[in-house]
């Protein structure tokens, strides 16, 4: 199985996304950016052996991002990382 590895810029972009699920809050101002950042970390990114990887939900978001990066570009590629083979 393959996982996406996030660069620092991509991680920052995910944390700064300006959206929250409606069941959590109607606007960012209602919960604050820290709550949004924590939500993104929990739902979109997982940590495996000290490295941050996108979850399946995070991968779908990256493939069709709702907002561009701060410089106006969109994320079009990430580095593929192959986990080590399980030893028997």
Phi and psi in radians as a Rosetta constraint file:
Dihedral C 1 N 2 CA 2 C 2 CIRCULARHARMONIC -1.926 0.35
Dihedral N 2 CA 2 C 2 N 3 CIRCULARHARMONIC 2.666 0.35
Dihedral C 2 N 3 CA 3 C 3 CIRCULARHARMONIC -2.288 0.35
Dihedral N 3 CA 3 C 3 N 4 CIRCULARHARMONIC 2.682 0.35
Dihedral C 3 N 4 CA 4 C 4 CIRCULARHARMONIC -1.452 0.35
Dihedral N 4 CA 4 C 4 N 5 CIRCULARHARMONIC 2.438 0.35
Dihedral C 4 N 5 CA 5 C 5 CIRCULARHARMONIC -1.863 0.35
Dihedral N 5 CA 5 C 5 N 6 CIRCULARHARMONIC 2.320 0.35
Dihedral C 5 N 6 CA 6 C 6 CIRCULARHARMONIC -1.564 0.35
Dihedral N 6 CA 6 C 6 N 7 CIRCULARHARMONIC 2.448 0.35
Dihedral C 6 N 7 CA 7 C 7 CIRCULARHARMONIC -1.467 0.35
Dihedral N 7 CA 7 C 7 N 8 CIRCULARHARMONIC 2.941 0.35
Dihedral C 7 N 8 CA 8 C 8 CIRCULARHARMONIC -1.084 0.35
Dihedral N 8 CA 8 C 8 N 9 CIRCULARHARMONIC -0.693 0.35
Dihedral C 8 N 9 CA 9 C 9 CIRCULARHARMONIC -1.122 0.35
Dihedral N 9 CA 9 C 9 N 10 CIRCULARHARMONIC -0.701 0.35
Dihedral C 9 N 10 CA 10 C 10 CIRCULARHARMONIC -1.174 0.35
Dihedral N 10 CA 10 C 10 N 11 CIRCULARHARMONIC -0.691 0.35
Dihedral C 10 N 11 CA 11 C 11 CIRCULARHARMONIC -1.070 0.35
Dihedral N 11 CA 11 C 11 N 12 CIRCULARHARMONIC -0.827 0.35
Dihedral C 11 N 12 CA 12 C 12 CIRCULARHARMONIC -1.045 0.35
Dihedral N 12 CA 12 C 12 N 13 CIRCULARHARMONIC -0.702 0.35
Dihedral C 12 N 13 CA 13 C 13 CIRCULARHARMONIC -1.102 0.35
Dihedral N 13 CA 13 C 13 N 14 CIRCULARHARMONIC -0.767 0.35
Dihedral C 13 N 14 CA 14 C 14 CIRCULARHARMONIC -1.081 0.35
Dihedral N 14 CA 14 C 14 N 15 CIRCULARHARMONIC -0.758 0.35
Dihedral C 14 N 15 CA 15 C 15 CIRCULARHARMONIC -1.136 0.35
Dihedral N 15 CA 15 C 15 N 16 CIRCULARHARMONIC -0.530 0.35
Dihedral C 15 N 16 CA 16 C 16 CIRCULARHARMONIC -1.626 0.35
Dihedral N 16 CA 16 C 16 N 17 CIRCULARHARMONIC 0.065 0.35
Dihedral C 16 N 17 CA 17 C 17 CIRCULARHARMONIC -0.982 0.35
Dihedral N 17 CA 17 C 17 N 18 CIRCULARHARMONIC 2.411 0.35
Dihedral C 17 N 18 CA 18 C 18 CIRCULARHARMONIC -1.721 0.35
Dihedral N 18 CA 18 C 18 N 19 CIRCULARHARMONIC 1.082 0.35
Dihedral C 18 N 19 CA 19 C 19 CIRCULARHARMONIC -2.598 0.35
Dihedral N 19 CA 19 C 19 N 20 CIRCULARHARMONIC 2.644 0.35
Dihedral C 19 N 20 CA 20 C 20 CIRCULARHARMONIC -2.463 0.35
Dihedral N 20 CA 20 C 20 N 21 CIRCULARHARMONIC 2.625 0.35
Dihedral C 20 N 21 CA 21 C 21 CIRCULARHARMONIC -1.049 0.35
Dihedral N 21 CA 21 C 21 N 22 CIRCULARHARMONIC 2.532 0.35
Dihedral C 21 N 22 CA 22 C 22 CIRCULARHARMONIC -1.068 0.35
Dihedral N 22 CA 22 C 22 N 23 CIRCULARHARMONIC -0.563 0.35
Dihedral C 22 N 23 CA 23 C 23 CIRCULARHARMONIC -1.166 0.35
Dihedral N 23 CA 23 C 23 N 24 CIRCULARHARMONIC -0.362 0.35
Dihedral C 23 N 24 CA 24 C 24 CIRCULARHARMONIC -1.562 0.35
Dihedral N 24 CA 24 C 24 N 25 CIRCULARHARMONIC -0.814 0.35
Dihedral C 24 N 25 CA 25 C 25 CIRCULARHARMONIC -2.888 0.35
Dihedral N 25 CA 25 C 25 N 26 CIRCULARHARMONIC 2.638 0.35
Dihedral C 25 N 26 CA 26 C 26 CIRCULARHARMONIC -1.387 0.35
Dihedral N 26 CA 26 C 26 N 27 CIRCULARHARMONIC -0.580 0.35
Dihedral C 26 N 27 CA 27 C 27 CIRCULARHARMONIC -2.443 0.35
Dihedral N 27 CA 27 C 27 N 28 CIRCULARHARMONIC 2.782 0.35
Dihedral C 27 N 28 CA 28 C 28 CIRCULARHARMONIC -1.038 0.35
Dihedral N 28 CA 28 C 28 N 29 CIRCULARHARMONIC -0.635 0.35
Dihedral C 28 N 29 CA 29 C 29 CIRCULARHARMONIC -1.102 0.35
Dihedral N 29 CA 29 C 29 N 30 CIRCULARHARMONIC -0.439 0.35
Dihedral C 29 N 30 CA 30 C 30 CIRCULARHARMONIC -1.230 0.35
Dihedral N 30 CA 30 C 30 N 31 CIRCULARHARMONIC -0.502 0.35
Dihedral C 30 N 31 CA 31 C 31 CIRCULARHARMONIC -2.057 0.35
Dihedral N 31 CA 31 C 31 N 32 CIRCULARHARMONIC -0.404 0.35
Dihedral C 31 N 32 CA 32 C 32 CIRCULARHARMONIC 1.614 0.35
Dihedral N 32 CA 32 C 32 N 33 CIRCULARHARMONIC 2.727 0.35
Dihedral C 32 N 33 CA 33 C 33 CIRCULARHARMONIC -1.200 0.35
Dihedral N 33 CA 33 C 33 N 34 CIRCULARHARMONIC -0.506 0.35
Dihedral C 33 N 34 CA 34 C 34 CIRCULARHARMONIC -1.131 0.35
Dihedral N 34 CA 34 C 34 N 35 CIRCULARHARMONIC -0.719 0.35
Dihedral C 34 N 35 CA 35 C 35 CIRCULARHARMONIC -1.105 0.35
Dihedral N 35 CA 35 C 35 N 36 CIRCULARHARMONIC -0.741 0.35
Dihedral C 35 N 36 CA 36 C 36 CIRCULARHARMONIC -1.082 0.35
Dihedral N 36 CA 36 C 36 N 37 CIRCULARHARMONIC -0.782 0.35
Dihedral C 36 N 37 CA 37 C 37 CIRCULARHARMONIC -1.062 0.35
Dihedral N 37 CA 37 C 37 N 38 CIRCULARHARMONIC -0.753 0.35
Dihedral C 37 N 38 CA 38 C 38 CIRCULARHARMONIC -1.142 0.35
Dihedral N 38 CA 38 C 38 N 39 CIRCULARHARMONIC -0.695 0.35
Dihedral C 38 N 39 CA 39 C 39 CIRCULARHARMONIC -1.059 0.35
Dihedral N 39 CA 39 C 39 N 40 CIRCULARHARMONIC -0.790 0.35
Dihedral C 39 N 40 CA 40 C 40 CIRCULARHARMONIC -1.083 0.35
Dihedral N 40 CA 40 C 40 N 41 CIRCULARHARMONIC -0.746 0.35
Dihedral C 40 N 41 CA 41 C 41 CIRCULARHARMONIC -1.080 0.35
Dihedral N 41 CA 41 C 41 N 42 CIRCULARHARMONIC -0.707 0.35
Dihedral C 41 N 42 CA 42 C 42 CIRCULARHARMONIC -1.270 0.35
Dihedral N 42 CA 42 C 42 N 43 CIRCULARHARMONIC -0.684 0.35
Dihedral C 42 N 43 CA 43 C 43 CIRCULARHARMONIC -1.628 0.35
Dihedral N 43 CA 43 C 43 N 44 CIRCULARHARMONIC -0.514 0.35
Dihedral C 43 N 44 CA 44 C 44 CIRCULARHARMONIC -1.908 0.35
Dihedral N 44 CA 44 C 44 N 45 CIRCULARHARMONIC -0.337 0.35
Dihedral C 44 N 45 CA 45 C 45 CIRCULARHARMONIC -2.335 0.35
Dihedral N 45 CA 45 C 45 N 46 CIRCULARHARMONIC 2.434 0.35
Dihedral C 45 N 46 CA 46 C 46 CIRCULARHARMONIC -2.188 0.35
Dihedral N 46 CA 46 C 46 N 47 CIRCULARHARMONIC 2.673 0.35
Dihedral C 46 N 47 CA 47 C 47 CIRCULARHARMONIC -1.831 0.35
Dihedral N 47 CA 47 C 47 N 48 CIRCULARHARMONIC 2.197 0.35
Dihedral C 47 N 48 CA 48 C 48 CIRCULARHARMONIC -2.235 0.35
Dihedral N 48 CA 48 C 48 N 49 CIRCULARHARMONIC 2.043 0.35
Dihedral C 48 N 49 CA 49 C 49 CIRCULARHARMONIC 0.898 0.35
Dihedral N 49 CA 49 C 49 N 50 CIRCULARHARMONIC 0.737 0.35
Dihedral C 49 N 50 CA 50 C 50 CIRCULARHARMONIC 1.470 0.35
Dihedral N 50 CA 50 C 50 N 51 CIRCULARHARMONIC -0.039 0.35
Dihedral C 50 N 51 CA 51 C 51 CIRCULARHARMONIC -1.951 0.35
Dihedral N 51 CA 51 C 51 N 52 CIRCULARHARMONIC 2.494 0.35
Dihedral C 51 N 52 CA 52 C 52 CIRCULARHARMONIC -1.565 0.35
Dihedral N 52 CA 52 C 52 N 53 CIRCULARHARMONIC 2.301 0.35
Dihedral C 52 N 53 CA 53 C 53 CIRCULARHARMONIC -2.279 0.35
Dihedral N 53 CA 53 C 53 N 54 CIRCULARHARMONIC 2.620 0.35
Dihedral C 53 N 54 CA 54 C 54 CIRCULARHARMONIC -1.284 0.35
Dihedral N 54 CA 54 C 54 N 55 CIRCULARHARMONIC 2.455 0.35
Dihedral C 54 N 55 CA 55 C 55 CIRCULARHARMONIC -1.380 0.35
Dihedral N 55 CA 55 C 55 N 56 CIRCULARHARMONIC 3.082 0.35
Dihedral C 55 N 56 CA 56 C 56 CIRCULARHARMONIC -1.029 0.35
Dihedral N 56 CA 56 C 56 N 57 CIRCULARHARMONIC -0.725 0.35
Dihedral C 56 N 57 CA 57 C 57 CIRCULARHARMONIC -1.111 0.35
Dihedral N 57 CA 57 C 57 N 58 CIRCULARHARMONIC -0.721 0.35
Dihedral C 57 N 58 CA 58 C 58 CIRCULARHARMONIC -1.115 0.35
Dihedral N 58 CA 58 C 58 N 59 CIRCULARHARMONIC -0.670 0.35
Dihedral C 58 N 59 CA 59 C 59 CIRCULARHARMONIC -1.089 0.35
Dihedral N 59 CA 59 C 59 N 60 CIRCULARHARMONIC -0.767 0.35
Dihedral C 59 N 60 CA 60 C 60 CIRCULARHARMONIC -1.081 0.35
Dihedral N 60 CA 60 C 60 N 61 CIRCULARHARMONIC -0.684 0.35
Dihedral C 60 N 61 CA 61 C 61 CIRCULARHARMONIC -1.134 0.35
Dihedral N 61 CA 61 C 61 N 62 CIRCULARHARMONIC -0.749 0.35
Dihedral C 61 N 62 CA 62 C 62 CIRCULARHARMONIC -1.126 0.35
Dihedral N 62 CA 62 C 62 N 63 CIRCULARHARMONIC -0.647 0.35
Dihedral C 62 N 63 CA 63 C 63 CIRCULARHARMONIC -1.158 0.35
Dihedral N 63 CA 63 C 63 N 64 CIRCULARHARMONIC -0.517 0.35
Dihedral C 63 N 64 CA 64 C 64 CIRCULARHARMONIC -2.359 0.35
Dihedral N 64 CA 64 C 64 N 65 CIRCULARHARMONIC 1.216 0.35
Dihedral C 64 N 65 CA 65 C 65 CIRCULARHARMONIC -1.182 0.35
Dihedral N 65 CA 65 C 65 N 66 CIRCULARHARMONIC 2.410 0.35
Dihedral C 65 N 66 CA 66 C 66 CIRCULARHARMONIC -1.322 0.35
Dihedral N 66 CA 66 C 66 N 67 CIRCULARHARMONIC -0.364 0.35
Dihedral C 66 N 67 CA 67 C 67 CIRCULARHARMONIC -2.401 0.35
Dihedral N 67 CA 67 C 67 N 68 CIRCULARHARMONIC 2.586 0.35
Dihedral C 67 N 68 CA 68 C 68 CIRCULARHARMONIC -1.355 0.35
Dihedral N 68 CA 68 C 68 N 69 CIRCULARHARMONIC 2.942 0.35
Dihedral C 68 N 69 CA 69 C 69 CIRCULARHARMONIC -1.120 0.35
Dihedral N 69 CA 69 C 69 N 70 CIRCULARHARMONIC 2.847 0.35
Dihedral C 69 N 70 CA 70 C 70 CIRCULARHARMONIC -0.934 0.35
Dihedral N 70 CA 70 C 70 N 71 CIRCULARHARMONIC -0.543 0.35
Dihedral C 70 N 71 CA 71 C 71 CIRCULARHARMONIC -1.463 0.35
Dihedral N 71 CA 71 C 71 N 72 CIRCULARHARMONIC 0.063 0.35
Dihedral C 71 N 72 CA 72 C 72 CIRCULARHARMONIC 1.647 0.35
Dihedral N 72 CA 72 C 72 N 73 CIRCULARHARMONIC -0.190 0.35
Dihedral C 72 N 73 CA 73 C 73 CIRCULARHARMONIC -1.471 0.35
Dihedral N 73 CA 73 C 73 N 74 CIRCULARHARMONIC 2.871 0.35
Dihedral C 73 N 74 CA 74 C 74 CIRCULARHARMONIC -1.991 0.35
Dihedral N 74 CA 74 C 74 N 75 CIRCULARHARMONIC 2.670 0.35
Dihedral C 74 N 75 CA 75 C 75 CIRCULARHARMONIC -1.307 0.35
Dihedral N 75 CA 75 C 75 N 76 CIRCULARHARMONIC 2.080 0.35
Dihedral C 75 N 76 CA 76 C 76 CIRCULARHARMONIC -2.014 0.35
Dihedral N 76 CA 76 C 76 N 77 CIRCULARHARMONIC -0.252 0.35
Dihedral C 76 N 77 CA 77 C 77 CIRCULARHARMONIC -2.666 0.35
Dihedral N 77 CA 77 C 77 N 78 CIRCULARHARMONIC 2.597 0.35
Dihedral C 77 N 78 CA 78 C 78 CIRCULARHARMONIC -2.283 0.35
Dihedral N 78 CA 78 C 78 N 79 CIRCULARHARMONIC 2.845 0.35
Dihedral C 78 N 79 CA 79 C 79 CIRCULARHARMONIC -1.417 0.35
Dihedral N 79 CA 79 C 79 N 80 CIRCULARHARMONIC 2.276 0.35
Dihedral C 79 N 80 CA 80 C 80 CIRCULARHARMONIC -1.391 0.35
Dihedral N 80 CA 80 C 80 N 81 CIRCULARHARMONIC 2.385 0.35
Dihedral C 80 N 81 CA 81 C 81 CIRCULARHARMONIC -2.215 0.35
Dihedral N 81 CA 81 C 81 N 82 CIRCULARHARMONIC 2.145 0.35
Dihedral C 81 N 82 CA 82 C 82 CIRCULARHARMONIC -1.668 0.35
Dihedral N 82 CA 82 C 82 N 83 CIRCULARHARMONIC 2.078 0.35
Dihedral C 82 N 83 CA 83 C 83 CIRCULARHARMONIC -1.098 0.35
Dihedral N 83 CA 83 C 83 N 84 CIRCULARHARMONIC 2.678 0.35
Dihedral C 83 N 84 CA 84 C 84 CIRCULARHARMONIC -1.092 0.35
Dihedral N 84 CA 84 C 84 N 85 CIRCULARHARMONIC 2.550 0.35
Dihedral C 84 N 85 CA 85 C 85 CIRCULARHARMONIC -1.178 0.35
Dihedral N 85 CA 85 C 85 N 86 CIRCULARHARMONIC 2.482 0.35
Dihedral C 85 N 86 CA 86 C 86 CIRCULARHARMONIC -1.181 0.35
Dihedral N 86 CA 86 C 86 N 87 CIRCULARHARMONIC 2.307 0.35
Dihedral C 86 N 87 CA 87 C 87 CIRCULARHARMONIC -1.617 0.35
Dihedral N 87 CA 87 C 87 N 88 CIRCULARHARMONIC 2.412 0.35
